[in-house]
């Protein structure tokens, strides 16, 4: 699978954090979007809006399809620190260093916020 960083998702995550639309220490397995939730969200809000919630883009999947989105980072309402950590860890295991670095850059904002 050929994957690239979705810079729109990085910007979206940083924006949501700045707006206070985030969750820290959530249980990611309980909040992670299911394929069905992604399909519903994409049908209602469009594929471009849905893509903003996924850190990676699978270039082997058809453009405009939900299968193109990988490494979710939120629940379509809030960005989850645990989702970003999960994306970073999975990307590192998958050898997707650019994705792991992108996730780390978003996590740095969480770390700075909690340092105060």
C-alpha positions as CSV (number, residue, x, y, z in Angstrom):
1,X,0.0,0.0,0.0
2,X,1.4,3.4,-1.1
3,X,0.4,6.0,1.5
4,X,1.1,9.7,1.7
5,X,0.4,12.3,4.4
6,X,-2.8,14.2,4.1
7,X,-1.8,17.8,4.9
8,X,-5.4,18.9,5.1
9,X,-5.9,16.5,8.0
10,X,-2.9,17.9,9.8
11,X,-4.2,21.4,9.4
12,X,-7.7,20.4,10.4
13,X,-6.4,18.7,13.6
14,X,-4.4,21.7,14.6
15,X,-7.4,24.0,14.0
16,X,-9.7,21.7,16.0
17,X,-7.3,21.7,18.9
18,X,-7.1,25.5,18.8
19,X,-10.9,25.6,18.9
20,X,-11.0,23.3,21.9
21,X,-12.6,20.5,19.9
22,X,-10.4,17.7,21.1
23,X,-10.4,14.8,23.6
24,X,-7.4,13.7,25.7
25,X,-7.1,10.2,27.1
26,X,-10.2,8.9,25.4
27,X,-10.5,5.2,24.8
28,X,-9.7,5.1,21.1
29,X,-11.2,1.7,20.3
30,X,-14.5,3.1,21.5
31,X,-14.2,6.3,19.6
32,X,-12.5,5.3,16.4
33,X,-14.8,5.7,13.3
34,X,-16.0,2.5,11.8
35,X,-16.2,2.0,8.0
36,X,-19.9,2.4,8.3
37,X,-19.6,5.7,10.2
38,X,-17.1,6.9,7.5
39,X,-19.5,6.0,4.7
40,X,-22.4,7.8,6.4
41,X,-20.3,10.9,7.1
42,X,-19.0,11.0,3.5
43,X,-22.5,10.5,2.1
44,X,-23.8,13.4,4.2
45,X,-20.8,15.8,4.2
46,X,-18.9,14.7,1.1
47,X,-15.6,12.9,0.6
48,X,-13.4,16.0,0.9
49,X,-14.8,16.7,4.4
50,X,-14.4,13.1,5.4
51,X,-10.8,13.0,4.3
52,X,-10.0,15.8,6.8
53,X,-10.3,13.2,9.6
54,X,-7.7,10.8,8.2
55,X,-4.0,11.4,8.5
56,X,-3.1,9.3,5.5
57,X,-4.2,8.7,2.0
58,X,-3.9,5.3,0.4
59,X,-2.8,6.0,-3.2
60,X,-3.7,2.5,-4.3
61,X,-7.4,3.0,-3.5
62,X,-9.7,4.7,-6.0
63,X,-9.9,8.5,-5.6
64,X,-13.0,9.6,-3.9
65,X,-13.6,6.2,-2.2
66,X,-13.7,5.8,1.6
67,X,-11.0,3.1,1.3
68,X,-8.6,5.8,0.3
69,X,-8.6,7.2,3.9
70,X,-6.3,5.6,6.5
71,X,-5.0,6.5,9.9
72,X,-8.1,8.1,11.5
73,X,-7.5,10.8,14.1
74,X,-11.0,11.8,15.2
75,X,-14.7,10.9,15.5
76,X,-16.1,13.5,13.0
77,X,-16.7,15.9,15.9
78,X,-13.4,16.0,17.9
79,X,-9.8,15.1,17.3
80,X,-8.6,12.5,19.7
81,X,-5.1,12.6,21.2
82,X,-5.3,8.8,21.5
83,X,-6.3,8.6,17.8
84,X,-3.3,10.6,16.8
85,X,-1.0,8.5,19.0
86,X,-2.5,5.3,17.5
87,X,-1.9,6.7,14.0
88,X,1.7,7.6,14.9
89,X,2.4,4.1,16.3
90,X,0.7,2.3,13.5
91,X,2.5,4.4,10.9
92,X,5.9,3.7,12.6
93,X,5.2,-0.1,12.5
94,X,4.1,0.2,8.9
95,X,7.3,2.0,8.0
96,X,5.4,5.2,7.1
97,X,7.9,7.6,8.7
98,X,6.3,10.7,7.1
99,X,3.0,9.8,8.6
100,X,4.5,9.1,12.0
101,X,6.3,12.5,11.9
102,X,3.1,14.3,10.9
103,X,1.3,12.7,13.9
104,X,4.1,13.7,16.2
105,X,3.9,17.3,15.0
106,X,0.2,17.4,16.0
107,X,0.9,15.6,19.3
108,X,3.5,18.3,20.1
109,X,0.6,20.8,20.4
110,X,-1.1,18.6,23.0
111,X,2.2,18.3,24.9
112,X,2.7,22.1,24.9
113,X,-0.9,22.6,26.1
114,X,-0.4,20.2,28.9
115,X,3.0,21.7,30.0
116,X,1.3,24.8,31.3
